[in-house]
Amino acid sequence: MNVILWIIFGGIVGWIASLIMKTDAEMGVGANIIVGILGALIGGWVITLFGGPTITGFNITSFIVAVLGAVILLFIVRGFRKPLSGRL
């Protein structure tokens, strides 16, 4: 049951982050789930790095932290992408 909750949570978080970063048209359900789960890990790491509390469980605080981490992840990925118009 816990895995199903992570998949649902990751999908919602990834979708919201992709809306914020305007990458929603480029991403599918699977990418949203992966971005959401990785974003939760990154967000938790960033929060504890700055001295914030450890995030546990499914609540609004963990949701906000996960969206923050997913936005950071999408920002980094966008920085490494090359524009398609420059390719031959």
Residue frames as a rotation matrix with the C-alpha (Angstrom) as fourth column:
MET 1
0.566 0.824 0.000 0.00
0.824 -0.566 0.000 0.00
0.000 0.000 -1.000 0.00
ASN 2
0.370 -0.514 -0.774 2.89
0.246 -0.750 0.615 2.36
-0.896 -0.417 -0.151 0.78
VAL 3
-0.684 -0.643 0.344 4.31
0.461 -0.014 0.888 1.99
-0.566 0.765 0.306 -2.75
ILE 4
-0.105 0.745 0.659 0.96
0.957 -0.103 0.270 2.92
0.269 0.659 -0.702 -4.28
LEU 5
0.755 0.359 -0.549 0.81
0.551 -0.801 0.234 6.06
-0.355 -0.479 -0.802 -2.12
TRP 6
-0.135 -0.891 -0.434 4.33
0.192 -0.453 0.871 7.05
-0.972 0.034 0.232 -3.24
ILE 7
-0.676 -0.080 0.733 3.33
0.723 0.120 0.680 6.61
-0.143 0.990 -0.023 -6.89
ILE 8
0.357 0.890 0.285 0.17
0.892 -0.415 0.179 8.71
0.278 0.190 -0.942 -6.48
PHE 9
0.661 -0.192 -0.726 1.99
0.362 -0.765 0.532 11.34
-0.658 -0.614 -0.436 -4.40
GLY 10
-0.414 -0.910 -0.017 4.86
0.346 -0.175 0.922 11.46
-0.842 0.376 0.387 -6.90
GLY 11
-0.399 0.340 0.852 2.50
0.910 0.038 0.412 11.79
0.107 0.940 -0.325 -9.84
ILE 12
0.699 0.714 -0.033 0.62
0.708 -0.685 0.173 14.72
0.101 -0.144 -0.984 -8.30
VAL 13
0.460 -0.616 -0.639 3.82
0.208 -0.625 0.752 16.46
-0.863 -0.479 -0.160 -7.17
GLY 14
-0.562 -0.721 0.405 5.50
0.530 0.062 0.846 15.96
-0.634 0.690 0.348 -10.55
TRP 15
-0.030 0.654 0.756 2.44
0.969 -0.168 0.184 17.24
0.247 0.737 -0.629 -12.39
ILE 16
0.867 0.356 -0.350 2.23
0.458 -0.845 0.276 20.41
-0.197 -0.399 -0.895 -10.26
ALA 17
0.093 -0.915 -0.392 5.98
0.169 -0.374 0.912 21.03
-0.981 -0.151 0.120 -10.64
SER 18
-0.586 -0.292 0.756 5.70
0.755 0.142 0.640 20.57
-0.294 0.946 0.137 -14.41
LEU 19
0.479 0.783 0.397 2.87
0.841 -0.539 0.046 23.13
0.250 0.312 -0.917 -14.48
ILE 20
0.747 -0.258 -0.612 5.01
0.214 -0.779 0.590 25.58
-0.629 -0.572 -0.526 -12.49
MET 21
-0.254 -0.959 -0.125 8.02
0.015 -0.134 0.991 25.06
-0.967 0.250 0.048 -14.78
LYS 22
0.400 0.556 -0.729 5.83
-0.712 -0.313 -0.629 25.00
-0.578 0.770 0.271 -17.92
THR 23
-0.699 -0.625 -0.349 7.08
-0.713 0.571 0.407 21.55
-0.055 0.533 -0.844 -19.00
ASP 24
-0.158 0.726 0.669 3.72
-0.445 0.552 -0.705 19.82
-0.881 -0.409 0.236 -18.71
ALA 25
0.705 0.465 -0.536 3.34
-0.661 0.156 -0.734 19.31
-0.258 0.871 0.417 -22.48
GLU 26
0.012 -0.820 -0.572 6.71
-0.837 0.304 -0.454 17.53
0.547 0.485 -0.683 -22.62
MET 27
-0.830 -0.391 0.398 6.06
-0.558 0.592 -0.582 15.11
-0.008 -0.705 -0.710 -19.76
GLY 28
-0.124 0.774 -0.620 3.87
-0.255 0.579 0.774 12.06
0.959 0.254 0.126 -19.43
VAL 29
0.811 0.530 0.249 2.50
-0.391 0.175 0.903 10.28
0.435 -0.830 0.349 -16.39
GLY 30
0.699 -0.592 -0.401 5.65
0.665 0.744 0.063 8.21
0.261 -0.311 0.914 -15.88
ALA 31
-0.296 -0.831 0.471 7.93
0.538 -0.552 -0.637 11.24
0.789 0.065 0.611 -16.02
ASN 32
0.151 0.427 0.892 5.67
-0.511 -0.738 0.440 13.09
0.846 -0.522 0.107 -13.56
ILE 33
0.964 0.213 -0.160 5.88
0.000 0.602 0.799 10.18
0.266 -0.770 0.580 -11.12
ILE 34
0.308 -0.929 -0.203 9.67
0.886 0.358 -0.294 9.96
0.346 -0.089 0.934 -11.38
VAL 35
-0.362 -0.415 0.834 10.11
0.182 -0.910 -0.373 13.75
0.914 0.017 0.405 -11.06
GLY 36
0.473 0.643 0.602 7.75
-0.490 -0.375 0.787 13.82
0.732 -0.668 0.138 -8.07
ILE 37
0.930 -0.152 -0.334 9.50
0.340 0.703 0.625 11.04
0.139 -0.695 0.706 -6.18
LEU 38
-0.032 -0.997 0.072 13.00
0.916 -0.058 -0.397 12.36
0.400 0.053 0.915 -6.93
GLY 39
-0.146 0.067 0.987 11.75
-0.029 -0.998 0.064 15.85
0.989 -0.019 0.148 -6.10
ALA 40
0.870 0.471 0.146 10.59
-0.186 0.040 0.982 14.65
0.457 -0.881 0.123 -2.68
LEU 41
0.586 -0.734 -0.344 14.05
0.810 0.529 0.251 13.25
-0.002 -0.426 0.905 -2.01
ILE 42
-0.331 -0.721 0.609 15.79
0.704 -0.618 -0.350 16.42
0.628 0.313 0.712 -3.24
GLY 43
0.192 0.504 0.842 13.40
-0.196 -0.821 0.536 18.68
0.961 -0.268 -0.059 -1.35
GLY 44
0.963 0.151 -0.225 13.91
0.162 0.345 0.925 16.74
0.217 -0.926 0.308 1.88
TRP 45
0.197 -0.971 -0.135 17.66
0.976 0.208 -0.065 16.92
0.091 -0.119 0.989 1.45
VAL 46
-0.334 -0.298 0.894 17.58
0.386 -0.909 -0.159 20.69
0.860 0.292 0.418 0.77
ILE 47
0.585 0.637 0.502 15.33
-0.223 -0.469 0.855 21.38
0.780 -0.612 -0.132 3.77
THR 48
0.902 -0.282 -0.327 17.57
0.424 0.437 0.793 19.42
-0.081 -0.854 0.513 6.17
LEU 49
-0.020 -0.942 0.336 20.66
0.920 -0.149 -0.363 21.04
0.392 0.302 0.869 4.61
PHE 50
-0.331 -0.029 0.943 19.33
0.001 -1.000 -0.031 24.44
0.944 -0.009 0.331 5.66
GLY 51
-0.976 -0.194 0.101 18.52
-0.103 0.003 -0.995 23.23
0.193 -0.981 -0.023 9.17
GLY 52
-0.183 0.981 0.069 14.83
-0.883 -0.194 0.427 22.54
0.432 0.017 0.902 8.67
PRO 53
-0.014 0.255 0.967 12.96
-0.761 0.625 -0.175 19.73
-0.649 -0.738 0.185 10.36
THR 54
-0.958 -0.246 0.146 13.02
-0.127 0.823 0.553 16.18
-0.256 0.511 -0.820 9.04
ILE 55
-0.224 0.905 -0.361 9.96
-0.975 -0.213 0.070 15.59
-0.014 0.368 0.930 6.87
THR 56
-0.988 -0.010 0.154 8.07
-0.017 0.999 -0.042 12.36
-0.153 -0.044 -0.987 7.49
GLY 57
-0.356 0.916 0.186 4.68
0.533 0.362 -0.765 11.13
-0.768 -0.173 -0.617 6.37
PHE 58
-0.557 0.322 0.765 2.17
0.718 -0.275 0.639 12.43
0.416 0.906 -0.078 3.90
ASN 59
0.194 0.598 -0.777 1.07
0.789 -0.566 -0.239 15.92
-0.583 -0.567 -0.582 4.93
ILE 60
0.948 0.261 0.181 0.95
0.317 -0.742 -0.590 19.44
-0.020 0.617 -0.787 3.50
THR 61
0.556 -0.813 -0.171 4.50
-0.566 -0.521 0.639 20.23
-0.609 -0.259 -0.750 4.62
SER 62
-0.252 -0.656 0.712 5.92
0.152 0.700 0.698 17.18
-0.956 0.284 -0.077 2.85
PHE 63
0.468 0.506 0.724 3.84
0.809 0.084 -0.582 18.07
-0.355 0.858 -0.370 -0.21
ILE 64
0.979 -0.112 -0.172 5.28
-0.150 -0.961 -0.230 21.59
-0.140 0.251 -0.958 -0.38
VAL 65
0.168 -0.976 0.136 8.82
-0.538 0.025 0.843 20.32
-0.826 -0.215 -0.521 0.18
ALA 66
-0.108 -0.154 0.982 8.37
0.541 0.820 0.188 17.71
-0.834 0.552 -0.005 -2.56
VAL 67
0.803 0.418 0.425 7.06
0.585 -0.413 -0.698 20.31
-0.116 0.809 -0.576 -5.04
LEU 68
0.756 -0.604 -0.252 10.02
-0.530 -0.791 0.306 22.56
-0.384 -0.098 -0.918 -4.20
GLY 69
-0.136 -0.847 0.514 12.43
-0.240 0.532 0.812 19.68
-0.961 -0.013 -0.275 -4.82
ALA 70
0.167 0.274 0.947 10.70
0.784 0.545 -0.296 18.73
-0.597 0.792 -0.124 -8.08
VAL 71
0.988 0.154 -0.020 10.90
0.119 -0.833 -0.540 22.33
-0.100 0.531 -0.841 -9.32
ILE 72
0.345 -0.936 -0.069 14.62
-0.663 -0.295 0.688 22.35
-0.664 -0.191 -0.723 -8.47
LEU 73
-0.191 -0.387 0.902 15.06
0.260 0.866 0.427 19.07
-0.947 0.316 -0.065 -10.38
LEU 74
0.554 0.477 0.683 13.22
0.775 0.004 -0.632 20.37
-0.304 0.879 -0.368 -13.46
PHE 75
0.909 -0.291 -0.298 15.27
-0.318 -0.947 -0.049 23.59
-0.268 0.139 -0.953 -13.33
ILE 76
-0.022 -0.969 0.246 18.51
-0.478 0.226 0.849 21.59
-0.878 -0.099 -0.468 -13.32
VAL 77
-0.078 0.062 0.995 17.32
0.638 0.770 0.002 19.31
-0.766 0.635 -0.100 -16.14
ARG 78
0.875 0.448 0.182 16.28
0.435 -0.566 -0.700 22.34
-0.211 0.692 -0.691 -18.20
GLY 79
0.620 -0.707 -0.341 19.76
-0.566 -0.704 0.430 23.81
-0.544 -0.073 -0.836 -17.73
PHE 80
-0.330 -0.789 0.518 21.40
-0.196 0.594 0.780 20.73
-0.923 0.155 -0.351 -19.24
ARG 81
0.363 0.539 0.760 19.11
0.656 0.431 -0.620 20.53
-0.661 0.724 -0.197 -22.27
LYS 82
-0.801 -0.562 -0.204 20.32
0.199 -0.572 0.796 21.92
-0.564 0.597 0.570 -25.55
PRO 83
0.021 0.839 -0.544 17.88
-0.552 -0.444 -0.706 23.75
-0.833 0.315 0.454 -27.79
LEU 84
0.206 0.150 0.967 16.67
0.509 0.828 -0.237 21.61
-0.836 0.540 0.094 -30.68
SER 85
0.973 0.218 -0.077 17.01
0.058 -0.552 -0.832 24.46
-0.224 0.805 -0.549 -33.16
GLY 86
0.403 -0.899 -0.172 20.80
-0.840 -0.438 0.321 24.43
-0.363 0.015 -0.931 -32.78
ARG 87
-0.127 -0.423 0.897 21.17
-0.070 0.906 0.417 20.80
-0.989 -0.010 -0.144 -33.91
LEU 88
-0.373 -0.063 -0.926 21.76
-0.912 -0.161 0.378 19.70
-0.173 0.985 0.003 -37.48
